[in-house]
């Protein structure tokens, strides 16, 4: 048995194991995919950059041999050829397993508006998967496929990534062809990519198109002021602030910017005349087949029939002015950082109020397509046991710059620990569970005192002093940017993360203690470190 063949067999075993039939609209017979895998194994990987990559394709994108449904069986047709973007995948050596479920006619950010069933979240099945590219995102998150195609008009390639803890790349318009895609709003539709890592997503983009080369040097990252974020799920504002702090610790210059243009443009996508383009795409079909369509989707699209033409031209003028303002903001930074979305609703919550809940989810994503910008949604830890994600937005053709800024490959943040987070100590798991890696044993500069604090579990407090300082034994760890931000957000007082000077003269983020907290605490500096102190007791 050879490599690609075994990967295909493993994927079909995984499909059976996870038992998520709602992910797929049409799954190719395993024997057919195995025949293609055997051919690839015989041929070998030379000249095939995506050799053996397993792919799922959203059900509004043509795959030869499978019906294109756009989530509506009555609409289905059998394409004679692959959509160009699918053909490029196959040419690069990828294998297509099947087509995936979606919010019907790519109208929704929830993943529940489908006669094939609501796609459940990969991590928390009572919650929505996000949409409209729901099945594609979950197929990646569950480890069935390596890569999946989605589409993105309002955030459909990014919101599902955030909800399922994976990466969603919405490229600059034009990089990936949209021919062979059932249109939602044809003028702003994009084909998007899902993967488990930024490296995989950005590599796939380079295999399928020719994005501009990446910027090198220090990055400048713009973030909205807290008051511009608006209401967020419990804990998300803190998680977002922690992620921004993680990027700063990794070397990015983080600055607050005014994102009014982005927020106002987002309201135009469904609140203005641009939604009329959805009626142009499939409105007549919906009018003729009301009983075959999701009622929410039917209502949204058919309501656009009577929008007056003058409103569209007025909205285009408004959008042009807002785009000028948005590009001026981007001219001062390398990218903007947003929460990918605003909240994570349950399937029941969406069913109770399908339009209002969905509308809130696009606050940060809707404007990207209207402005013609690339965006990259990346995982940023977890809140309440479910994935939390952030989104980087850049100027046109800055796709690979966003990938570099996302911190992958390679960007990790060093952290100096001196007590309960050392190897073998009771809180070390707080580092390892966030992707922390041990780097080295070291000593601080001879400028510190160490005190035993009366905490549970016991911890020391490291304080920099102007005189009579000593070197303290320490360890250097490093964490992914998102893991570092999440960790820092949970450090309890009186401990803080600040700059710790090491014996070699370098300064690294690490644990310090508020000096007032050491009043009355035992000074244990003479032992040389926390482990030595514990051994001496």
MARZA-42013 format. One record per residue (C-alpha): x, y, z. Coordinates in steps of 0.02 Angstrom, whole numbers, plus 50000, padded with zeros to 5 digits. Layout:
<rs>
R,x,y,z
R,X,Y,Z .
...
</rs>
This chain:
<rs>
R,x,y,z
R,50000,50000,50000 .
R,50071,50169,49952 .
R,50064,50340,50032 .
R,49923,50428,49941 .
R,49816,50272,49937 .
R,49832,50253,50126 .
R,49788,50437,50153 .
R,49628,50414,50054 .
R,49582,50258,50152 .
R,49615,50351,50314 .
R,49504,50494,50259 .
R,49356,50380,50224 .
R,49384,50293,50391 .
R,49380,50464,50472 .
R,49218,50507,50383 .
R,49137,50352,50456 .
R,49212,50384,50627 .
R,49151,50564,50648 .
R,48977,50523,50580 .
R,48939,50697,50515 .
R,48834,50662,50359 .
R,48776,50843,50353 .
R,48951,50898,50303 .
R,48933,50826,50128 .
R,48812,50851,49985 .
R,48896,50726,49869 .
R,49039,50615,49926 .
R,49132,50524,49788 .
R,49140,50334,49800 .
R,49298,50282,49891 .
R,49346,50166,49748 .
R,49348,50309,49624 .
R,49462,50415,49733 .
R,49574,50264,49768 .
R,49597,50239,49582 .
R,49659,50418,49565 .
R,49769,50394,49718 .
R,49848,50239,49642 .
R,49886,50336,49484 .
R,49970,50473,49586 .
R,50071,50346,49684 .
R,50132,50268,49522 .
R,50173,50436,49447 .
R,50262,50512,49597 .
R,50263,50690,49665 .
R,50380,50773,49539 .
R,50303,50932,49474 .
R,50147,50913,49583 .
R,50160,51038,49728 .
R,49995,50978,49804 .
R,50035,50793,49778 .
R,49909,50688,49873 .
R,49825,50836,49957 .
R,49646,50789,50001 .
R,49519,50923,49959 .
R,49335,50960,49988 .
R,49243,51082,49875 .
R,49096,51191,49925 .
R,48935,51138,49839 .
R,48918,51297,49736 .
R,49081,51263,49642 .
R,49080,51148,49490 .
R,49161,50977,49508 .
R,49152,50870,49352 .
R,49049,50714,49384 .
R,48954,50785,49533 .
R,48798,50893,49533 .
R,48817,51075,49578 .
R,48672,51113,49695 .
R,48717,51275,49786 .
R,48625,51193,49930 .
R,48462,51176,49832 .
R,48422,51006,49754 .
R,48296,51081,49633 .
R,48431,51197,49564 .
R,48557,51057,49532 .
R,48647,51037,49367 .
R,48786,50922,49309 .
R,48938,51023,49254 .
R,49034,50959,49105 .
R,49200,51017,49175 .
R,49282,51069,49337 .
R,49279,51252,49385 .
R,49450,51324,49340 .
R,49501,51334,49522 .
R,49460,51149,49545 .
R,49554,51107,49385 .
R,49706,51199,49454 .
R,49697,51094,49613 .
R,49693,50932,49515 .
R,49835,50990,49402 .
R,49939,51021,49558 .
R,49909,50843,49619 .
R,49761,50863,49737 .
R,49621,50737,49756 .
R,49439,50795,49774 .
R,49335,50691,49894 .
R,49169,50776,49863 .
R,49060,50931,49876 .
R,49010,51005,50043 .
R,48855,51079,50122 .
R,48824,51265,50132 .
R,48697,51397,50174 .
R,48585,51390,50022 .
R,48646,51498,49878 .
R,48789,51553,49992 .
R,48669,51666,50086 .
R,48711,51660,50270 .
R,48851,51658,50397 .
R,48777,51522,50506 .
R,48781,51354,50413 .
R,48601,51309,50456 .
R,48505,51364,50300 .
R,48513,51203,50203 .
R,48396,51060,50159 .
R,48544,50944,50185 .
R,48542,50987,50370 .
R,48622,51113,50486 .
R,48809,51084,50492 .
R,48860,51064,50673 .
R,49015,51144,50743 .
R,49168,51032,50742 .
R,49210,51069,50925 .
R,49041,51103,51006 .
R,48900,51019,50906 .
R,48761,51120,50987 .
R,48837,51277,50910 .
R,48836,51333,50729 .
R,48980,51292,50614 .
R,48968,51460,50529 .
R,48929,51486,50346 .
R,48901,51493,50213 .
R,49051,51377,50183 .
R,49000,51267,50328 .
R,49039,51092,50265 .
R,49207,51141,50194 .
R,49266,51215,50359 .
R,49207,51068,50463 .
R,49285,50941,50344 .
R,49453,51025,50375 .
R,49426,51048,50562 .
R,49380,50865,50586 .
R,49539,50809,50498 .
R,49452,50730,50349 .
R,49535,50837,50216 .
R,49692,50943,50211 .
R,49618,51087,50113 .
R,49446,51146,50063 .
R,49374,51273,49944 .
R,49241,51393,50004 .
R,49172,51554,49936 .
R,49169,51721,50022 .
R,49053,51867,49989 .
R,49020,51931,50165 .
R,49136,51825,50270 .
R,49084,51649,50219 .
R,49266,51594,50208 .
R,49315,51671,50374 .
R,49173,51655,50501 .
R,49171,51464,50487 .
R,49360,51463,50510 .
R,49344,51561,50671 .
R,49206,51451,50740 .
R,49300,51289,50704 .
R,49477,51338,50752 .
R,49555,51334,50578 .
R,49625,51456,50450 .
R,49519,51543,50319 .
R,49604,51639,50178 .
R,49501,51760,50073 .
R,49619,51813,49933 .
R,49629,51976,49840 .
R,49491,51974,49707 .
R,49552,51900,49544 .
R,49686,51786,49614 .
R,49571,51635,49611 .
R,49448,51626,49466 .
R,49262,51626,49503 .
R,49207,51548,49339 .
R,49111,51389,49374 .
R,49047,51460,49538 .
R,48861,51490,49566 .
R,48860,51677,49599 .
R,48796,51759,49757 .
R,48851,51937,49719 .
R,48956,51909,49565 .
R,49048,52075,49573 .
R,49121,52040,49745 .
R,49121,51848,49759 .
R,49287,51764,49796 .
R,49342,51584,49807 .
R,49421,51555,49978 .
R,49535,51424,50056 .
R,49521,51328,50220 .
R,49669,51239,50300 .
R,49727,51193,50475 .
R,49880,51306,50467 .
R,49928,51470,50386 .
R,50072,51384,50298 .
R,49956,51261,50212 .
R,49832,51395,50160 .
R,49962,51516,50093 .
R,50058,51377,50005 .
R,49898,51322,49919 .
R,49868,51500,49863 .
R,50041,51507,49784 .
R,50005,51342,49694 .
R,49842,51407,49623 .
R,49889,51586,49581 .
R,50034,51709,49582 .
R,50014,51820,49736 .
R,50131,51965,49764 .
R,50291,51931,49860 .
R,50291,51956,50046 .
R,50354,52110,50137 .
R,50500,52087,50257 .
R,50546,52191,50407 .
R,50450,52248,50559 .
R,50262,52247,50540 .
R,50144,52387,50592 .
R,49975,52322,50647 .
R,49820,52429,50668 .
R,49686,52382,50794 .
R,49516,52463,50828 .
R,49489,52558,50989 .
R,49388,52452,51113 .
R,49236,52563,51091 .
R,49235,52528,50903 .
R,49226,52341,50928 .
R,49047,52349,50990 .
R,48963,52208,51086 .
R,49058,52043,51086 .
R,49030,51873,51165 .
R,49083,51859,51346 .
R,49272,51850,51359 .
R,49304,51893,51176 .
R,49358,52074,51205 .
R,49488,52013,51328 .
R,49544,51875,51209 .
R,49561,52001,51069 .
R,49664,52119,51177 .
R,49774,51974,51229 .
R,49802,51924,51047 .
R,49850,52102,51001 .
R,49972,52101,51147 .
R,50044,51939,51082 .
R,50080,52017,50913 .
R,50164,52163,51000 .
R,50271,52044,51102 .
R,50320,51955,50942 .
R,50390,52117,50872 .
R,50245,52201,50781 .
R,50212,52384,50814 .
R,50031,52389,50869 .
R,49938,52553,50851 .
R,49756,52605,50872 .
R,49668,52660,50713 .
R,49497,52725,50666 .
R,49397,52588,50577 .
R,49238,52688,50551 .
R,49247,52665,50362 .
R,49252,52476,50380 .
R,49106,52470,50500 .
R,48997,52586,50395 .
R,49034,52493,50234 .
R,48987,52329,50318 .
R,48811,52393,50342 .
R,48792,52426,50155 .
R,48809,52244,50103 .
R,48637,52189,50164 .
R,48566,52354,50225 .
R,48588,52441,50058 .
R,48559,52405,49875 .
R,48704,52285,49845 .
R,48595,52138,49898 .
R,48500,52163,49735 .
R,48642,52073,49647 .
R,48588,51914,49736 .
R,48419,51931,49653 .
R,48507,51950,49485 .
R,48597,51785,49518 .
R,48455,51672,49573 .
R,48302,51779,49607 .
R,48199,51716,49461 .
R,48234,51536,49511 .
R,48178,51572,49688 .
R,48019,51656,49629 .
R,47979,51504,49522 .
R,48022,51373,49656 .
R,47969,51445,49825 .
R,47933,51274,49898 .
R,48106,51209,49855 .
R,48202,51346,49943 .
R,48251,51386,50121 .
R,48121,51513,50179 .
R,48248,51632,50257 .
R,48356,51632,50101 .
R,48201,51652,49993 .
R,48144,51801,50095 .
R,48312,51890,50092 .
R,48341,51872,49905 .
R,48165,51901,49840 .
R,48147,52057,49948 .
R,48289,52132,49845 .
R,48184,52125,49685 .
R,48105,52294,49715 .
R,48259,52393,49764 .
R,48264,52549,49656 .
R,48410,52578,49539 .
R,48449,52750,49607 .
R,48486,52673,49777 .
R,48622,52566,49701 .
R,48708,52716,49622 .
R,48695,52813,49785 .
R,48770,52666,49881 .
R,48910,52650,49754 .
R,48955,52833,49783 .
R,48952,52807,49970 .
R,49057,52651,49955 .
R,49187,52739,49846 .
R,49211,52873,49978 .
R,49222,52744,50117 .
R,49348,52642,50018 .
R,49458,52796,49999 .
R,49453,52818,50188 .
R,49488,52633,50217 .
R,49638,52630,50102 .
R,49706,52785,50189 .
R,49698,52690,50354 .
R,49786,52541,50275 .
R,49920,52654,50203 .
R,49980,52688,50379 .
R,49993,52505,50433 .
R,50036,52336,50359 .
R,49870,52261,50411 .
R,49720,52281,50524 .
R,49674,52158,50661 .
R,49492,52123,50703 .
R,49398,51988,50794 .
R,49338,51881,50650 .
R,49159,51893,50710 .
R,49057,51952,50857 .
R,48981,51801,50945 .
R,48959,51613,50930 .
R,48774,51568,50932 .
R,48697,51399,50959 .
R,48595,51316,50823 .
R,48440,51346,50930 .
R,48479,51532,50947 .
R,48493,51550,50760 .
R,48330,51457,50733 .
R,48243,51576,50853 .
R,48303,51735,50766 .
R,48386,51686,50602 .
R,48405,51856,50520 .
R,48461,51964,50667 .
R,48589,51840,50733 .
R,48662,51815,50560 .
R,48673,52002,50530 .
R,48776,52030,50687 .
R,48906,51902,50633 .
R,48963,52005,50483 .
R,49009,52164,50575 .
R,49195,52146,50538 .
R,49192,52037,50381 .
R,49062,52119,50268 .
R,49167,52266,50213 .
R,49317,52165,50151 .
R,49235,52108,49990 .
R,49156,52277,49954 .
R,49328,52357,49969 .
R,49415,52222,49866 .
R,49538,52175,50004 .
R,49621,52012,50058 .
R,49590,51943,50232 .
R,49656,51799,50336 .
R,49559,51723,50481 .
R,49670,51631,50606 .
R,49640,51540,50770 .
R,49678,51638,50928 .
R,49649,51517,51069 .
R,49485,51471,51151 .
R,49354,51557,51258 .
R,49232,51453,51361 .
R,49300,51296,51280 .
R,49261,51351,51101 .
R,49377,51422,50968 .
R,49407,51608,50960 .
R,49479,51684,50802 .
R,49549,51847,50738 .
R,49560,51917,50563 .
R,49698,52012,50474 .
R,49645,52129,50334 .
R,49770,52204,50212 .
R,49784,52311,50058 .
R,49753,52231,49887 .
R,49884,52097,49845 .
R,49952,52090,50023 .
R,49894,51910,50040 .
R,50064,51838,50083 .
R,50105,51985,50195 .
R,49954,51937,50299 .
R,50018,51758,50308 .
R,50187,51819,50369 .
R,50107,51934,50495 .
R,49994,51797,50561 .
R,50148,51726,50645 .
R,50165,51569,50541 .
R,50282,51499,50497 .
R,50399,51526,50641 .
R,50345,51674,50745 .
R,50344,51628,50929 .
R,50360,51735,51084 .
R,50493,51699,51216 .
R,50444,51695,51399 .
R,50554,51687,51554 .
R,50485,51587,51701 .
R,50559,51574,51874 .
R,50434,51479,51981 .
R,50277,51374,51968 .
R,50288,51367,51777 .
R,50460,51286,51775 .
R,50474,51109,51708 .
R,50401,50986,51833 .
R,50311,51121,51930 .
R,50121,51123,51954 .
R,50080,51260,51828 .
R,50195,51204,51687 .
R,50044,51134,51597 .
R,49983,51312,51570 .
R,50129,51332,51449 .
R,50125,51163,51365 .
R,49936,51168,51337 .
R,49960,51329,51237 .
R,50097,51258,51127 .
R,50240,51312,51240 .
R,50413,51238,51208 .
R,50560,51234,51327 .
R,50708,51330,51254 .
R,50846,51339,51385 .
R,50897,51354,51567 .
R,50970,51525,51605 .
R,51006,51655,51738 .
R,50936,51829,51758 .
R,51052,51977,51767 .
R,51118,52013,51943 .
R,50981,52141,51969 .
R,50839,52047,52053 .
R,50773,51983,52220 .
R,50661,51831,52236 .
R,50524,51816,52368 .
R,50411,51671,52420 .
R,50232,51730,52403 .
R,50088,51662,52505 .
R,49992,51598,52354 .
R,49908,51433,52312 .
R,49997,51345,52233 .
R,50157,51422,52304 .
R,50242,51545,52186 .
R,50391,51662,52195 .
R,50391,51847,52155 .
R,50537,51917,52054 .
R,50572,52101,52083 .
R,50704,52210,52001 .
R,50804,52311,52126 .
R,50923,52457,52114 .
R,51052,52381,52233 .
R,51100,52213,52307 .
R,51024,52117,52163 .
R,51075,51938,52123 .
R,51058,51819,51977 .
R,50908,51702,51987 .
R,50892,51533,51900 .
R,50761,51538,51762 .
R,50699,51448,51608 .
R,50661,51521,51438 .
R,50509,51451,51348 .
R,50425,51507,51189 .
R,50242,51506,51139 .
R,50143,51538,50980 .
R,50082,51718,50968 .
R,49902,51671,51004 .
R,49952,51556,51147 .
R,50060,51692,51224 .
R,49918,51818,51216 .
R,49796,51698,51296 .
R,49922,51654,51432 .
R,49961,51835,51474 .
R,49777,51877,51487 .
R,49760,51749,51627 .
R,49911,51796,51734 .
R,49842,51837,51908 .
R,49896,51986,52013 .
R,50017,52022,52091 .
R,50116,51938,51952 .
R,50138,52031,51788 .
R,50228,52001,51625 .
R,50366,52126,51593 .
R,50542,52133,51525 .
R,50666,52023,51619 .
R,50851,52056,51591 .
R,50954,51898,51571 .
R,51136,51869,51617 .
R,51188,51888,51435 .
R,51116,52064,51428 .
R,50960,52024,51327 .
R,50786,52071,51387 .
R,50644,51947,51366 .
R,50461,51950,51419 .
R,50444,51860,51584 .
R,50367,51848,51756 .
R,50389,51994,51875 .
R,50299,52039,52035 .
R,50224,52202,52096 .
R,50347,52262,52230 .
R,50211,52299,52357 .
R,50160,52115,52356 .
R,50329,52064,52428 .
R,50307,52163,52588 .
R,50315,52035,52728 .
R,50360,51894,52607 .
R,50516,51790,52638 .
R,50666,51843,52533 .
R,50736,51682,52459 .
R,50863,51762,52342 .
R,51010,51680,52431 .
R,50952,51508,52371 .
R,50979,51561,52191 .
R,50809,51507,52126 .
R,50639,51429,52158 .
R,50691,51248,52138 .
R,50838,51269,52255 .
R,50723,51351,52382 .
R,50598,51207,52373 .
R,50739,51081,52394 .
R,50803,51172,52548 .
R,50639,51165,52641 .
</rs>
